[in-house]
Amino acid sequence: MFTEKIRGFMKKIGLVITTVLILIIGCNNKKHANINTVEVLDNENKEVKVDTTLLEIADLPVYIDSTEYLIHPIGFVNKSRKGIGYIYKSSRGKNDGFHLSNNYRDEITGNMNNLKFQKKNSNELKLLTKNHIKVKSVRFLRDIFNNLKKKMLLYEIVDTDSNKDGKITLEDIEGLYLSKVNGDDFIKITKPNHKVLMSKIVKELNRLYFKTLIKKSEKAKVDIHYFYIDFNDKEIKVTEYFPLN
C-alpha cells in the first residue's frame, strides 16, 4: 500500500518535471527564434550599400499665366538602395520623392539641370540648351509684359566650375540669362566670372537692374559692378553704370 503511494507520487513528480522541461524548452526556442530574427535583420542592415546611380526625371509642367507655354523642369535624383526598397533623394539632398523644383506665381526655383518648353495644343518639347548647366531659378518678367507686351524669362544659372571641384553645382558662381518665353534667344547677360548679387525690375522705366561681384584672385579685393538692360530697346543691350563715381 505504502509502495503504491510512493509510485503514484513519483509519477506526479515526473509529470510536473516533464511539463516544466517542455515549457523551458519552448521558451528557449522562442528566445532563440527571436534572436535569430533580429540577427538576420541586423545582418541585412550591415550589408546595405548606397547606390549613387543618377536617375534623370522631370517635374510636372508649370504653366505661367499670360503665356502659351508649359515649362518642364529637368534634373536628376540620387537613388540609394536599402534592403528590397529604394529611397530617392533629389539633387538638393531632400527625401521628397522625385521632386526637383517649386513654383510660386511667375517663378520656378530649385536645382534643375535643364528646362523643356511645350506650346499649348502641341506634344513637342523643346530643350532650353545642350550645355551642361544648373538652373537655380527662372522668372517670367510680368511687369515688362504688362507694359510692353514682351514675354521674357530671367534665369539664375550656374554654367562654370568656378570652385574647381570637377563638377557644376549650386556652390559655383551663378550668372544671369535671358530668353523669350519659349526658350528662344537664350543669352547670358552677366560677364564671365561675375557672380550675380541682386537683380531688380524697375517697371516705371522698363529696366532690369543687377549688380555683380568679381574676385580676380584669392587675395584680391572684390569689385562690385552695376548694370541695366532697357527693354524699351529693340535689342538686348547690357549697359554698365557707375553709381559711386
C-alpha positions as CSV (number, residue, x, y, z in Angstrom):
1,M,0.0,0.0,0.0
2,F,2.7,2.4,1.0
3,T,4.8,1.4,-2.0
4,E,1.9,2.2,-4.4
5,K,1.5,5.6,-2.9
6,I,5.2,6.3,-3.4
7,R,4.9,5.2,-7.0
8,G,1.9,7.4,-7.6
9,F,3.7,10.4,-6.0
10,M,6.8,9.7,-8.2
11,K,4.6,9.7,-11.3
12,K,3.1,13.0,-10.4
13,I,6.6,14.5,-9.8
14,G,7.7,13.1,-13.1
15,L,4.7,14.7,-14.9
16,V,5.5,18.0,-13.2
17,I,9.2,17.9,-14.2
18,T,8.3,16.9,-17.8
19,T,5.8,19.8,-18.1
20,V,8.4,22.2,-16.7
21,L,11.0,21.0,-19.1
22,I,8.7,21.3,-22.0
23,L,7.9,24.9,-21.0
24,I,11.5,25.7,-20.5
25,I,12.5,24.2,-23.9
26,G,9.6,26.0,-25.6
27,C,10.6,29.4,-24.0
28,N,14.2,28.8,-25.1
29,N,13.1,28.0,-28.6
30,K,11.1,31.2,-28.7
31,K,14.0,33.2,-27.4
32,H,16.3,31.7,-29.9
33,A,13.8,32.3,-32.7
34,N,13.6,36.0,-31.7
35,I,17.4,36.3,-31.5
36,N,17.8,34.7,-34.9
37,T,15.3,37.0,-36.5
38,V,17.0,40.1,-35.0
39,E,20.4,38.8,-36.1
40,V,19.1,38.3,-39.7
41,L,17.7,41.8,-39.9
42,D,20.9,43.2,-38.4
43,N,23.0,41.3,-40.9
44,E,20.8,42.7,-43.8
45,N,21.2,46.2,-42.5
46,K,25.0,45.8,-42.3
47,E,25.1,44.8,-45.9
48,V,23.3,47.9,-47.1
49,K,25.2,49.7,-49.9
50,V,24.3,53.1,-51.2
51,D,23.6,53.1,-55.0
52,T,24.7,56.5,-56.2
53,T,23.4,56.0,-59.8
54,L,21.7,59.2,-61.0
55,L,18.2,58.9,-62.4
56,E,17.0,61.7,-64.8
57,I,13.5,62.9,-64.1
58,A,11.1,65.7,-65.0
59,D,8.9,67.6,-62.7
60,L,5.3,68.1,-63.7
61,P,5.0,71.1,-66.1
62,V,4.4,74.6,-64.9
63,Y,2.1,77.0,-66.8
64,I,2.7,80.7,-66.3
65,D,-0.3,82.9,-66.9
66,S,-0.4,85.1,-70.0
67,T,1.9,82.7,-71.9
68,E,1.3,79.9,-74.3
69,Y,3.9,77.6,-73.0
70,L,4.4,74.9,-70.3
71,I,7.8,74.7,-68.7
72,H,9.1,71.2,-67.7
73,P,11.9,71.2,-65.1
74,I,14.5,68.5,-65.9
75,G,17.1,67.2,-63.4
76,F,18.5,64.2,-61.5
77,V,17.8,62.3,-58.3
78,N,20.2,60.1,-56.4
79,K,18.9,56.6,-56.0
80,S,20.0,54.6,-52.9
81,R,19.0,51.1,-52.2
82,K,18.2,49.7,-48.7
83,G,17.1,46.1,-48.4
84,I,14.4,45.4,-51.0
85,G,13.2,49.0,-51.2
86,Y,14.5,52.2,-52.7
87,I,14.9,55.7,-51.4
88,Y,15.1,58.6,-53.8
89,K,16.8,61.9,-53.0
90,S,16.7,65.0,-55.2
91,S,19.9,66.7,-56.0
92,R,19.1,69.0,-53.1
93,G,19.5,66.0,-50.8
94,K,15.9,66.0,-49.7
95,N,13.8,62.9,-49.3
96,D,11.0,64.4,-51.3
97,G,10.2,61.6,-53.8
98,F,11.2,62.7,-57.3
99,H,10.9,66.4,-56.7
100,L,13.2,69.0,-58.2
101,S,11.6,72.4,-58.0
102,N,9.0,74.7,-56.5
103,N,6.9,77.4,-58.2
104,Y,5.1,80.4,-57.0
105,R,3.3,82.8,-59.3
106,D,5.7,83.7,-62.0
107,E,8.9,82.0,-60.7
108,I,10.3,78.4,-60.6
109,T,13.1,77.7,-58.2
110,G,15.1,74.6,-57.4
111,N,18.1,72.6,-58.6
112,M,17.4,71.9,-62.3
113,N,19.8,70.7,-65.0
114,N,17.7,72.0,-67.9
115,L,14.2,73.0,-68.9
116,K,11.9,71.9,-71.7
117,F,9.3,74.1,-73.3
118,Q,5.9,72.9,-74.7
119,K,3.5,75.1,-76.6
120,K,-0.2,74.6,-75.7
121,N,-2.0,72.2,-78.0
122,S,1.3,70.6,-79.0
123,N,3.1,67.5,-77.9
124,E,6.6,68.7,-79.0
125,L,9.1,69.5,-76.2
126,K,12.0,71.8,-76.9
127,L,15.2,71.7,-74.8
128,L,16.5,75.1,-73.5
129,T,20.2,74.3,-74.1
130,K,22.6,71.4,-74.8
131,N,25.2,72.9,-72.4
132,H,25.9,71.5,-69.0
133,I,24.3,73.9,-66.6
134,K,22.4,74.2,-63.3
135,V,19.2,76.3,-63.3
136,K,18.6,77.9,-59.9
137,S,15.6,79.9,-60.9
138,V,13.5,81.1,-63.9
139,R,11.1,84.0,-63.6
140,F,8.6,85.5,-66.0
141,L,9.1,89.3,-66.2
142,R,5.4,90.2,-65.5
143,D,6.0,94.0,-65.3
144,I,7.7,94.0,-68.7
145,F,4.9,92.0,-70.2
146,N,2.2,94.3,-68.7
147,N,4.0,97.5,-70.0
148,L,5.5,96.4,-73.3
149,K,3.8,93.0,-74.1
150,K,7.2,91.4,-74.3
151,K,7.3,87.9,-72.9
152,M,10.7,87.4,-71.3
153,L,12.2,84.9,-68.9
154,L,15.1,85.8,-66.5
155,Y,17.3,82.9,-65.2
156,E,19.8,82.4,-62.5
157,I,22.2,79.8,-63.9
158,V,25.5,78.1,-63.0
159,D,27.5,77.3,-66.1
160,T,31.1,77.1,-64.9
161,D,33.0,75.0,-62.4
162,S,34.2,78.1,-60.5
163,N,35.5,76.4,-57.4
164,K,37.4,73.8,-59.5
165,D,36.0,70.7,-57.8
166,G,35.4,68.9,-61.1
167,K,31.6,69.4,-61.2
168,I,29.0,72.1,-61.7
169,T,26.8,72.6,-58.6
170,L,24.9,75.4,-56.9
171,E,28.1,76.0,-54.9
172,D,29.6,77.6,-58.1
173,I,29.1,81.1,-59.3
174,E,25.7,81.8,-60.8
175,G,25.1,84.3,-63.6
176,L,22.0,85.8,-65.3
177,Y,20.5,84.7,-68.5
178,L,17.5,86.0,-70.6
179,S,15.3,84.3,-73.2
180,K,12.0,84.6,-74.8
181,V,9.1,82.8,-73.1
182,N,9.6,79.8,-75.4
183,G,13.3,79.5,-74.6
184,D,14.5,81.1,-77.9
185,D,17.3,83.7,-77.9
186,F,18.8,82.3,-74.7
187,I,21.7,84.6,-73.8
188,K,24.0,85.3,-70.9
189,I,23.9,88.9,-69.7
190,T,26.5,88.8,-66.9
191,K,30.2,88.8,-67.7
192,P,32.4,85.7,-67.2
193,N,33.4,85.0,-63.5
194,H,30.9,87.7,-62.3
195,K,28.7,86.4,-59.5
196,V,25.2,88.0,-59.6
197,L,24.3,89.5,-56.2
198,M,20.9,91.0,-56.9
199,S,18.5,91.8,-59.7
200,K,15.5,94.1,-59.8
201,I,12.9,95.2,-62.3
202,V,12.1,98.9,-62.2
203,K,8.8,98.8,-64.0
204,E,8.4,102.6,-64.4
205,L,11.5,102.5,-66.7
206,N,11.0,99.0,-68.1
207,R,14.5,98.2,-67.0
208,L,16.3,95.3,-65.4
209,Y,19.0,96.4,-62.9
210,F,21.5,94.0,-61.5
211,K,24.9,94.1,-59.7
212,T,27.7,91.5,-59.7
213,L,30.8,90.7,-57.8
214,I,34.1,89.6,-59.2
215,K,37.1,88.3,-57.3
216,K,40.2,88.2,-59.5
217,S,42.3,86.2,-57.1
218,E,42.2,84.7,-53.6
219,K,43.9,87.7,-52.0
220,A,42.5,90.4,-54.2
221,K,39.8,92.7,-53.1
222,V,36.4,92.2,-54.6
223,D,34.9,94.5,-57.2
224,I,31.2,95.3,-57.5
225,H,29.8,96.2,-60.9
226,Y,26.4,97.7,-61.8
227,F,24.4,97.1,-65.0
228,Y,21.0,97.5,-66.5
229,I,19.0,96.4,-69.6
230,D,16.4,98.7,-71.1
231,F,13.6,96.7,-72.5
232,N,12.3,99.7,-74.4
233,D,15.1,98.9,-76.9
234,K,14.6,96.5,-79.7
235,E,17.7,94.6,-79.0
236,I,19.0,93.3,-75.7
237,K,21.9,95.5,-74.6
238,V,23.7,95.4,-71.3
239,T,24.9,98.8,-70.1
240,E,27.3,99.3,-67.2
241,Y,26.7,102.3,-65.0
242,F,28.8,103.8,-62.1
243,P,26.6,105.0,-59.2
244,L,29.7,105.5,-56.9
245,N,31.5,107.9,-59.2
